[in-house]
């Protein structure tokens, strides 16, 4: 029986792949482990089941509210995110998911903590000393069942209006292993398929669809499992999923601020966004 996973690190694990097809590197930074994967060829795509690109998996002891650990993990993840982004230009941050379904609420919960800055410019920016803020727009497009529009349609329309240099898409993911829930962050430069984490794949958000680099970032919130009497796997999530989503949203928001606004305190920016 095949279990779903959105994590490249899990998809790569069962295969013996040549380095010219899939390149891998592991680095330990404090209590965080980074596993970097590059899928380089069509053979690599076919073996792993994921498009060519860079995938970074950050494995943590656990998601936490401890400020020192949170800041250290956000600094490392933010650095990896920044390396995937163009050095300048407006960035559109998109929080995918359904606010009313807790395991799928990661995108909206994170987006609420990311400070939109695209409108802070001109004389106001100069007098406030904020001229070095990177222009950032933030949207939560909702889900098809609520809005009647695909997330990709909404995001593509916004991209046509604001012409971002890149898009960061946040979504809940699915893992193949229970011990990755609440302990893993994945970044990739190949985009993301909305709803994949809850088994409801929609039209992808990637460079081909939007015309600009698309960075996917997410945390696994669900895992497939087998129960007696069920022919197909069922989707399971931890009992404390609400706490996990809250902590994951804070970590991702801080990481995004580290990548986009290096001259400012990511914690202060998050608190400003929370208070708006």
C-alpha positions in Angstrom: 0.0 0.0 0.0 1.4 3.4 -1.0 1.3 6.2 1.5 1.4 9.8 0.4 4.2 12.2 1.2 5.0 15.7 0.1 8.5 15.5 1.5 11.3 15.1 -1.0 13.5 13.7 1.7 11.1 10.8 2.2 10.5 10.3 -1.5 14.2 10.0 -2.1 15.0 7.6 0.7 13.9 4.3 -0.9 16.0 4.8 -4.0 19.6 4.3 -4.9 20.1 7.3 -7.2 23.1 8.5 -9.1 24.5 11.9 -8.1 24.1 13.2 -11.6 20.3 12.7 -11.2 19.8 13.6 -7.6 22.4 15.4 -5.4 22.1 15.3 -1.6 23.8 17.1 1.2 23.2 17.2 5.0 24.2 19.9 7.4 23.8 20.2 11.2 23.1 23.7 12.6 22.7 23.5 16.4 19.6 21.4 17.1 18.4 21.7 13.5 19.4 19.4 10.6 19.2 20.6 7.0 18.9 18.0 4.2 19.4 19.6 0.8 18.3 17.8 -2.3 18.6 18.8 -5.9 16.7 16.9 -8.6 18.7 17.5 -11.7 17.4 15.2 -14.5 14.2 13.6 -15.9 15.5 10.3 -14.5 15.6 11.9 -11.1 12.1 13.3 -11.5 10.7 9.9 -12.5 12.4 8.1 -9.6 11.4 10.6 -6.9 8.1 11.7 -8.3 8.8 15.4 -8.0 9.8 18.1 -10.5 13.3 19.3 -10.9 14.5 21.8 -8.4 15.9 22.4 -5.0 14.3 20.9 -1.9 15.5 21.8 1.6 14.1 19.8 4.6 14.7 21.2 8.1 14.3 18.6 10.8 13.8 20.1 14.4 13.6 18.4 17.8 10.0 19.7 17.9 8.1 22.9 17.2 8.4 25.1 20.2 7.4 28.5 21.7 10.8 28.8 23.3 12.0 32.2 21.9 15.7 31.3 21.7 15.2 28.1 19.8 12.5 29.6 17.7 14.8 32.5 16.7 17.7 30.1 15.9 15.6 27.8 13.8 14.0 30.8 11.9 17.4 32.2 11.2 18.6 29.0 9.6 15.4 28.4 7.6 15.2 32.1 6.6 18.7 31.9 5.2 17.7 28.9 3.0 14.6 30.7 1.9 16.5 33.9 1.0 18.9 31.8 -1.2 15.9 30.7 -3.3 14.6 34.2 -3.9 15.8 36.9 -6.3 17.8 39.6 -4.5 15.3 42.4 -5.0 11.8 43.2 -6.1 8.3 42.7 -4.7 7.5 39.4 -3.1 3.9 38.0 -2.9 3.3 35.8 0.1 0.3 33.4 -0.3 -1.3 31.5 2.5 -3.1 28.5 1.1 -5.6 26.4 3.0 -8.9 26.4 4.8 -9.1 28.4 8.0 -12.0 26.3 9.3 -10.1 22.9 9.0 -7.3 23.0 11.6 -4.8 20.7 9.8 -5.2 22.8 6.7 -5.0 26.2 8.4 -1.2 26.6 8.3 -1.2 28.9 5.2 -3.8 31.4 6.5 -2.4 31.3 10.1 1.1 32.1 8.8 0.0 34.8 6.4 -1.7 36.6 9.3 1.7 37.0 10.9 3.6 38.3 7.8 3.8 42.0 7.6 2.7 43.5 4.2 5.0 46.4 3.3 4.3 47.1 -0.4 2.1 50.1 0.5 4.8 51.6 2.8 6.7 54.0 0.4 7.3 57.5 -0.6 7.3 60.3 2.0 5.8 58.1 4.7 8.6 55.5 4.3 11.2 58.3 4.5 9.9 60.0 7.6 9.4 56.7 9.3 12.9 55.5 8.5 11.5 52.5 6.6 13.0 53.0 3.1 14.9 49.7 3.2 11.8 47.5 3.6 11.4 45.0 0.8 8.0 45.4 -0.8 5.8 42.5 0.3 2.2 41.7 -0.4 0.2 39.1 1.5 -3.0 37.3 0.4 -5.1 34.4 1.6 -7.1 33.2 -1.5 -9.3 30.7 0.4 -10.3 27.4 -1.1 -12.4 26.4 -4.1 -15.4 25.3 -2.1 -15.6 28.7 -0.3 -14.8 31.1 -3.2 -15.6 29.2 -6.4 -12.2 30.1 -7.8 -9.0 28.1 -7.9 -6.2 29.4 -5.8 -4.0 29.5 -8.9 -6.6 31.7 -10.7 -6.7 34.2 -7.8 -2.9 34.3 -7.4 -2.3 34.6 -11.1 -4.7 37.6 -11.2 -2.8 39.3 -8.4 0.5 38.6 -10.1 -0.8 40.3 -13.3 -1.6 43.5 -11.2 1.5 43.8 -8.9 4.2 42.0 -11.0 6.1 40.4 -8.2 9.7 39.2 -8.6 8.7 36.0 -6.8 5.9 34.3 -4.9 6.2 32.4 -1.6 3.4 29.9 -1.1 2.7 28.4 2.3 0.7 25.2 2.7 0.1 22.2 4.9 1.9 19.1 3.8 1.5 15.3 4.2 4.3 13.2 5.6 4.9 9.4 5.3 6.2 9.1 8.8 4.4 10.1 12.0 7.6 11.4 13.7 7.9 14.1 11.0 4.6 15.9 12.1 5.5 19.1 13.9 9.2 18.4 13.4 9.8 19.2 9.8 9.8 22.2 7.5 10.2 21.8 3.7 11.2 24.6 1.3 11.4 24.1 -2.5 11.8 26.2 -5.6 9.5 24.0 -7.8 6.2 25.5 -6.5 3.4 23.7 -4.7 0.1 21.9 -5.3 -2.6 23.4 -3.2 -4.4 21.0 -0.9 -1.8 18.2 -1.3 -1.4 17.9 2.5 -5.1 17.0 2.9 -5.5 14.8 -0.2 -7.2 17.4 -2.3 -4.7 18.3 -5.0 -5.6 21.4 -7.1 -4.0 23.2 -10.0 -0.3 23.8 -9.1 1.3 27.1 -8.3 4.6 27.2 -10.0 6.8 29.2 -12.5 4.9 27.8 -15.5 1.6 29.0 -14.1 2.6 32.3 -12.6 5.5 33.3 -14.8 7.8 34.1 -11.8 9.8 31.9 -9.3 7.5 30.2 -6.9 8.9 29.0 -3.5 6.9 26.5 -1.6 7.2 26.3 2.2 5.2 24.1 4.5 5.1 21.8 7.5 3.5 18.3 7.5 0.3 18.2 9.5 -1.2 14.9 8.4 -0.1 11.3 7.8 -1.7 8.3 6.2 -2.4 5.3 8.4 -4.1 1.9 8.2 -6.9 0.8 10.5 -8.5 -2.6 10.8 -11.6 -2.8 8.5 -10.4 0.0 6.2 -9.3 -1.0 2.7 -7.7 2.4 2.0 -5.4 4.5 4.3 -7.1 7.1 6.4 -5.7 10.6 7.1 -4.6 11.2 10.6 -3.4 14.3 12.5 -2.2 14.7 16.1 -4.6 15.5 18.9 -2.7 18.7 19.6 -2.8 19.9 16.0 -4.1 23.4 17.0 -0.9 23.9 19.1 1.2 22.5 16.2 -0.3 24.9 13.7 0.2 27.9 16.0 3.8 27.1 16.5 4.5 26.2 12.9 2.9 29.5 11.7 5.1 31.5 14.1 8.2 29.7 12.9 7.4 30.1 9.2 6.4 33.8 9.6 9.7 34.5 11.4 11.6 32.7 8.7 9.9 34.7 6.0 10.7 38.0 7.8 14.4 36.9 8.1 14.5 36.3 4.4 12.7 39.4 3.3 13.6 42.0 5.9 17.1 41.3 7.2 17.5 44.8 8.6 14.7 44.4 11.1 13.8 42.2 14.0 11.6 39.4 12.7 9.9 39.1 16.0 8.9 42.8 16.0 7.7 42.6 12.4 5.5 39.6 13.3 4.1 41.4 16.3 3.2 44.4 14.2 1.5 42.1 11.7 -0.4 40.4 14.5 -1.6 43.7 15.8 -2.9 45.1 12.5 
